[in-house]
Amino acid sequence: MEQKAQRSLGGKLALWVFYAYFLYAIWLILRYCWVVSAIEAPPGAAADWSMASASGRWLGALLGAAVLGAIGALLGAIAWYTRPVED
């Protein structure tokens, strides 16, 4: 019977760091949506104040998602590189 390839200790650590970051990113996105949805323009501000407009909220969300995605891609690549390889 063939034995299944096992991850090394570093590979397991990389995978768990990736999982933890993924959960953190989901929590951060939900928190961003909750906080930003409550933002209103301050009195006397122009109607197109950046964070009060829908386009400002979307821009902030997209830029934040790009940063989270880049870090997630890097951690995912490290977890992929340290995967078990069968000979």
C-alpha positions as CSV (number, residue, x, y, z in Angstrom):
1,M,0.0,0.0,0.0
2,E,1.3,3.4,-1.0
3,Q,1.9,6.0,1.7
4,K,0.4,9.4,1.2
5,A,2.8,12.3,1.0
6,Q,2.9,14.5,4.1
7,R,3.5,18.2,4.5
8,S,6.6,19.3,6.3
9,L,6.3,21.4,9.4
10,G,7.0,24.5,7.4
11,G,4.4,23.5,4.9
12,K,1.8,23.0,7.6
13,L,2.7,26.4,9.1
14,A,2.4,28.1,5.7
15,L,-1.0,26.5,5.2
16,W,-2.3,27.5,8.6
17,V,-1.0,31.1,8.1
18,F,-2.9,31.2,4.8
19,Y,-6.1,29.9,6.4
20,A,-5.8,32.4,9.3
21,Y,-5.2,35.3,6.9
22,F,-8.2,34.2,4.8
23,L,-10.5,34.3,7.8
24,Y,-9.0,37.7,8.9
25,A,-9.6,39.1,5.4
26,I,-13.2,38.0,5.4
27,W,-13.7,39.6,8.9
28,L,-12.0,42.8,7.7
29,I,-14.2,43.1,4.6
30,L,-17.4,42.6,6.7
31,R,-16.1,45.1,9.2
32,Y,-15.4,47.6,6.4
33,C,-18.9,47.2,5.0
34,W,-20.4,47.7,8.5
35,V,-18.3,50.8,9.3
36,V,-18.5,52.5,5.9
37,S,-22.2,52.0,5.6
38,A,-22.6,54.3,8.6
39,I,-20.5,57.2,7.2
40,E,-22.4,60.4,6.4
41,A,-21.2,63.6,5.0
42,P,-20.3,66.1,7.7
43,P,-22.4,69.3,7.9
44,G,-21.3,71.9,5.3
45,A,-19.4,69.4,3.2
46,A,-19.9,69.2,-0.6
47,A,-22.4,66.7,-1.8
48,D,-19.6,64.8,-3.6
49,W,-17.5,64.3,-0.5
50,S,-15.4,61.2,-1.3
51,M,-16.4,58.8,1.5
52,A,-20.1,59.9,1.4
53,S,-20.5,59.1,-2.2
54,A,-21.1,55.6,-3.5
55,S,-18.1,55.9,-5.9
56,G,-15.8,56.8,-3.0
57,R,-17.0,53.8,-1.0
58,W,-16.5,51.4,-3.9
59,L,-13.1,52.9,-4.6
60,G,-12.1,52.3,-1.0
61,A,-13.5,48.8,-1.0
62,L,-11.7,47.9,-4.3
63,L,-8.4,49.3,-3.2
64,G,-8.6,47.5,0.1
65,A,-9.6,44.2,-1.7
66,A,-6.6,44.7,-4.0
67,V,-4.2,44.9,-1.1
68,L,-5.8,42.0,0.7
69,G,-5.8,40.0,-2.5
70,A,-2.1,40.6,-3.2
71,I,-1.1,39.5,0.3
72,G,-3.4,36.5,0.1
73,A,-2.0,35.6,-3.3
74,L,1.5,35.7,-1.9
75,L,0.6,33.5,1.1
76,G,-1.3,31.1,-1.2
77,A,1.7,30.8,-3.4
78,I,3.9,30.0,-0.4
79,A,1.4,27.4,0.8
80,W,1.3,25.9,-2.7
81,Y,5.1,25.8,-3.0
82,T,5.4,23.9,0.3
83,R,2.7,21.4,-0.7
84,P,3.6,17.7,-0.4
85,V,4.9,16.3,-3.7
86,E,4.6,12.6,-4.5
87,D,7.7,11.0,-6.0
